[in-house]
Protein backbone atom coordinates (compact mmCIF):
# COMPACT_ATOMS: atom_id res chain seq x y z
CA UNK A 1 0.00 0.00 0.00
CA UNK A 2 2.81 2.38 0.92
CA UNK A 3 4.77 1.69 -2.25
CA UNK A 4 1.70 1.97 -4.48
CA UNK A 5 0.88 5.32 -2.88
CA UNK A 6 4.30 6.54 -4.05
CA UNK A 7 3.55 5.15 -7.51
CA UNK A 8 0.14 6.83 -7.62
CA UNK A 9 1.79 10.11 -6.61
CA UNK A 10 4.23 9.59 -9.52
CA UNK A 11 7.25 9.43 -7.21
CA UNK A 12 8.23 6.01 -8.60
CA UNK A 13 7.61 3.76 -11.58
CA UNK A 14 7.02 0.19 -10.39
CA UNK A 15 8.21 -1.32 -13.67
CA UNK A 16 11.77 0.03 -13.54
CA UNK A 17 14.98 -1.24 -11.94
CA UNK A 18 14.84 -1.07 -8.15
CA UNK A 19 18.32 0.49 -8.09
CA UNK A 20 16.89 3.60 -9.78
CA UNK A 21 15.22 4.50 -6.47
CA UNK A 22 17.67 3.08 -3.93
CA UNK A 23 20.00 5.89 -2.89
CA UNK A 24 21.61 4.68 0.35
CA UNK A 25 22.25 1.12 -0.87
CA UNK A 26 22.26 -0.69 -4.22
CA UNK A 27 21.05 -4.20 -4.89
CA UNK A 28 24.08 -6.42 -5.67
CA UNK A 29 23.09 -8.12 -8.91
CA UNK A 30 24.93 -11.39 -9.50
CA UNK A 31 25.09 -14.05 -12.20
CA UNK A 32 21.96 -15.76 -10.83
CA UNK A 33 19.81 -12.82 -11.93
CA UNK A 34 20.94 -13.73 -15.47
CA UNK A 35 21.41 -10.13 -16.56
CA UNK A 36 17.76 -9.22 -15.91
CA UNK A 37 16.62 -6.29 -13.81
CA UNK A 38 14.45 -6.62 -10.73
CA UNK A 39 11.55 -4.18 -10.73
CA UNK A 40 9.48 -2.78 -7.88
CA UNK A 41 6.59 -4.87 -9.21
CA UNK A 42 8.80 -7.93 -8.70
CA UNK A 43 9.37 -6.95 -5.06
CA UNK A 44 5.64 -6.50 -4.44
CA UNK A 45 4.67 -9.76 -6.13
CA UNK A 46 7.59 -11.84 -4.79
CA UNK A 47 8.78 -12.69 -8.30
CA UNK A 48 12.21 -11.06 -8.05
CA UNK A 49 14.14 -14.26 -7.32
CA UNK A 50 15.38 -12.81 -4.02
CA UNK A 51 16.25 -14.86 -0.94
CA UNK A 52 15.18 -14.86 2.73
CA UNK A 53 11.68 -16.04 3.44
CA UNK A 54 11.45 -14.62 6.95
CA UNK A 55 13.28 -13.09 9.91
CA UNK A 56 13.90 -14.31 13.45
CA UNK A 57 13.68 -10.94 15.18
CA UNK A 58 15.62 -9.68 18.20
CA UNK A 59 15.03 -9.55 21.94
CA UNK A 60 14.64 -6.25 23.71
CA UNK A 61 18.26 -6.32 24.94
CA UNK A 62 19.87 -7.25 21.62
CA UNK A 63 21.80 -4.74 19.56
CA UNK A 64 19.57 -3.92 16.61
CA UNK A 65 21.04 -3.74 13.10
CA UNK A 66 20.34 -0.95 10.67
CA UNK A 67 18.39 -1.78 7.54
CA UNK A 68 21.61 -1.59 5.50
CA UNK A 69 23.32 -4.05 7.85
CA UNK A 70 20.34 -6.37 7.41
CA UNK A 71 20.50 -6.15 3.62
CA UNK A 72 24.26 -6.75 3.69
CA UNK A 73 24.04 -9.57 6.22
CA UNK A 74 26.43 -7.72 8.53
CA UNK A 75 26.51 -8.02 12.33
CA UNK A 76 24.53 -7.49 14.46
CA UNK A 77 22.08 -8.73 11.78
CA UNK A 78 21.11 -12.37 12.33
CA UNK A 79 20.08 -13.01 8.72
CA UNK A 80 21.91 -13.71 5.47
CA UNK A 81 22.84 -11.15 2.81
CA UNK A 82 19.86 -10.23 0.63
CA UNK A 83 20.70 -11.40 -2.90
CA UNK A 84 19.45 -13.08 -6.07
CA UNK A 85 18.89 -16.82 -5.99
CA UNK A 86 17.32 -17.10 -9.47
CA UNK A 87 16.39 -14.72 -12.27
CA UNK A 88 13.36 -12.42 -11.86
CA UNK A 89 9.97 -13.27 -13.38
CA UNK A 90 10.82 -16.97 -13.40
CA UNK A 91 8.47 -17.97 -10.58
CA UNK A 92 6.89 -16.89 -7.31
CA UNK A 93 8.90 -17.30 -4.10
CA UNK A 94 8.02 -15.35 -0.98
CA UNK A 95 10.87 -13.04 -0.02
CA UNK A 96 11.04 -11.08 3.21
CA UNK A 97 14.38 -9.88 1.86
CA UNK A 98 12.66 -8.27 -1.11
CA UNK A 99 10.08 -6.69 1.17
CA UNK A 100 12.90 -5.21 3.25
CA UNK A 101 14.33 -3.64 0.09
CA UNK A 102 10.93 -1.98 -0.41
CA UNK A 103 11.19 -0.60 3.15
CA UNK A 104 14.48 1.11 2.33
CA UNK A 105 13.05 2.37 -0.95
CA UNK A 106 10.20 4.12 0.85
CA UNK A 107 12.74 5.82 3.12
CA UNK A 108 15.04 6.82 0.27
CA UNK A 109 12.25 8.19 -1.93
CA UNK A 110 10.14 9.87 0.77
CA UNK A 111 13.04 11.12 2.89
CA UNK A 112 11.20 9.87 5.98
CA UNK A 113 11.70 7.06 8.43
CA UNK A 114 9.62 4.07 7.28
CA UNK A 115 7.46 4.00 10.42
CA UNK A 116 6.77 7.74 10.16
CA UNK A 117 5.89 7.52 6.46
CA UNK A 118 3.50 4.62 7.03
CA UNK A 119 1.88 6.25 10.05
CA UNK A 120 1.16 9.56 8.31
CA UNK A 121 0.31 8.19 4.85
CA UNK A 122 -1.39 4.88 5.56
CA UNK A 123 -2.23 4.05 9.18
CA UNK A 124 -3.74 7.30 10.48
CA UNK A 125 -5.75 8.21 7.35
CA UNK A 126 -7.66 4.90 7.52
CA UNK A 127 -8.20 4.93 11.28
CA UNK A 128 -5.43 2.61 12.46
CA UNK A 129 -4.66 4.82 15.46
CA UNK A 130 -3.30 2.04 17.67
CA UNK A 131 -1.19 0.35 14.99
CA UNK A 132 2.54 1.04 14.88
CA UNK A 133 5.91 -0.38 13.94
CA UNK A 134 8.58 -1.76 16.25
CA UNK A 135 10.88 -0.74 17.78
CA UNK A 136 8.64 1.45 19.94
CA UNK A 137 9.90 3.15 23.08
CA UNK A 138 6.57 4.76 23.90
CA UNK A 139 5.44 3.51 27.32
CA UNK A 140 1.76 3.72 26.47
CA UNK A 141 2.37 1.51 23.42
CA UNK A 142 4.40 -1.11 25.29
CA UNK A 143 1.48 -2.05 27.53
CA UNK A 144 -0.54 -2.95 24.42
CA UNK A 145 1.91 -5.55 23.08
CA UNK A 146 0.87 -9.19 23.04
CA UNK A 147 3.12 -11.98 24.31
CA UNK A 148 4.40 -14.39 21.68
CA UNK A 149 4.65 -18.18 22.08
CA UNK A 150 6.52 -21.01 20.42
CA UNK A 151 4.08 -23.85 21.02
CA UNK A 152 3.32 -23.57 24.74
CA UNK A 153 6.58 -21.80 25.61
CA UNK A 154 6.59 -18.03 26.09
CA UNK A 155 9.04 -16.14 23.87
CA UNK A 156 12.06 -14.83 25.76
CA UNK A 157 11.26 -11.34 27.08
CA UNK A 158 7.68 -11.77 25.78
CA UNK A 159 8.11 -10.66 22.15
CA UNK A 160 10.66 -10.03 19.44
CA UNK A 161 11.54 -6.71 17.84
CA UNK A 162 11.78 -6.57 14.05
CA UNK A 163 13.80 -3.76 12.46
CA UNK A 164 12.62 -5.41 9.21
CA UNK A 165 9.50 -3.31 9.68
CA UNK A 166 7.87 -3.79 6.27
CA UNK A 167 8.21 -7.58 6.45
CA UNK A 168 7.52 -8.22 10.11
CA UNK A 169 7.34 -5.08 12.26
CA UNK A 170 3.70 -4.00 12.32
CA UNK A 171 1.79 -4.21 15.59
CA UNK A 172 -1.97 -4.03 15.07
CA UNK A 173 -5.23 -5.59 16.26
CA UNK A 174 -8.20 -7.31 14.57
CA UNK A 175 -10.42 -4.23 14.41
CA UNK A 176 -7.76 -1.98 12.88
CA UNK A 177 -6.60 -4.68 10.47
CA UNK A 178 -10.25 -4.90 9.41
CA UNK A 179 -10.18 -1.14 8.75
CA UNK A 180 -7.34 -1.76 6.31
CA UNK A 181 -9.19 -4.60 4.54
CA UNK A 182 -12.35 -2.50 4.28
CA UNK A 183 -10.38 0.42 2.84
CA UNK A 184 -8.90 -1.87 0.17
CA UNK A 185 -12.38 -3.19 -0.68
CA UNK A 186 -13.87 0.29 -0.91
CA UNK A 187 -11.01 1.52 -3.09
CA UNK A 188 -11.45 -1.47 -5.38
CA UNK A 189 -15.07 -0.56 -6.14
CA UNK A 190 -14.43 3.18 -6.36
CA UNK A 191 -16.07 4.13 -3.06
CA UNK A 192 -12.93 5.52 -1.44
CA UNK A 193 -9.68 7.14 -2.52
CA UNK A 194 -8.27 8.09 0.89
CA UNK A 195 -5.05 6.28 -0.02
CA UNK A 196 -5.41 4.60 -3.41
CA UNK A 197 -7.77 5.29 -6.27
CA UNK A 198 -9.71 2.53 -7.97
CA UNK A 199 -7.17 1.94 -10.74
CA UNK A 200 -4.28 1.41 -8.33
CA UNK A 201 -6.39 -0.79 -6.03
CA UNK A 202 -7.29 -2.96 -9.02
CA UNK A 203 -3.61 -3.26 -9.89
CA UNK A 204 -2.79 -4.20 -6.31
CA UNK A 205 -5.28 -7.07 -6.34
CA UNK A 206 -4.56 -8.37 -9.85
CA UNK A 207 -2.33 -11.48 -9.96
CA UNK A 208 1.06 -10.57 -11.42
Secondary structure, 3 states (H helix, E strand, C coil): CHHHHHHHCCCCCCCCEHHHCCCCCCCCCCHHHCCCCCEHHHHHHCCCCECCCCCCCECCCCCCCCHHHHHHCCCCCCCCCCCECCCCCCCCCCCHHHHHHHHHHHHHHHCCCHHHHHHHHHHHHHCCCCCEECCCCCHHHHCCCCCCEECCEECCCCCCECCCHHHHCEECCHHHHHHHHHHHHHHHCCCCCCCCCHHHHHHHCCCC
